[in-house]
C-alpha cells in the first residue's frame, strides 16, 4: 500500500457546517469520503462544564494528507479551538486502501 490510511475526526456545531467541510475536503482532493452524524457532547470549556448537540465529522484520507487537512480545517472551522485528531488505520480491505490512494492522487 502506497500510504497508510487515517481517519481524521472533528466536531462541528451543525449539519450545515459538516456538509460544508465535507464538500471542501472532497473538492480539494484532500479526502474521498467523509461521514458525519449527530452526537451529544459533555466537556469542560473555560472552567465550565458544557453540554452541546454537535456533529462528529470523520474524514477518510491518507497519512500524507494530514497536515494539509489539519491546516484547512483550522482555516474553515467555526470553533475557537476545534478538535482535529487522527486515528491510524493499520488494517483494512486492500482494495479499499487502493481506492482511497487512487482517488486522492487524481
Residue pairs with C-beta under 8 A, 6 or more apart in sequence:
1 94
1 97
1 98
1 101
2 62
2 101
3 62
3 63
3 64
3 101
4 62
4 63
4 88
4 89
4 90
5 60
5 61
5 62
5 63
5 88
5 89
5 92
5 97
5 100
6 60
6 61
6 62
6 63
6 66
6 86
6 87
6 88
6 89
7 58
7 59
7 60
7 61
7 86
7 87
7 89
8 31
8 58
8 59
8 61
8 66
8 69
8 70
8 73
8 84
8 85
8 86
8 87
9 56
9 57
9 58
9 59
9 83
9 84
9 85
9 86
9 87
10 21
10 56
10 57
10 59
10 73
10 77
10 82
10 83
10 84
10 85
11 39
11 41
11 54
11 55
11 56
11 57
11 79
11 82
11 83
12 18
12 21
12 36
12 54
12 55
12 57
12 77
12 78
12 79
12 82
13 52
13 54
13 55
13 78
13 79
14 55
15 36
15 38
15 55
17 55
17 78
18 36
18 55
18 57
19 36
20 76
21 34
21 57
21 59
21 73
21 76
21 77
22 34
22 36
22 57
22 59
24 30
24 72
24 76
25 31
25 34
25 59
25 61
25 69
25 72
26 32
26 34
28 72
29 103
29 104
29 106
30 59
30 61
30 65
30 68
30 69
30 72
30 104
31 59
31 60
31 61
31 65
31 69
31 104
32 60
32 61
32 99
32 100
32 103
32 104
33 60
33 100
34 57
34 58
34 59
34 60
35 57
35 58
35 60
36 55
36 56
36 57
36 58
37 55
37 56
38 53
38 54
38 55
38 56
39 53
39 54
39 55
39 56
40 51
40 52
40 53
40 54
41 50
41 51
41 52
41 53
41 54
42 49
42 50
42 51
43 49
43 50
43 52
44 50
59 69
60 100
61 69
61 100
61 104
62 100
62 101
62 104
63 86
63 88
65 104
66 86
69 84
70 84
73 82
73 84
74 82
74 84
77 84
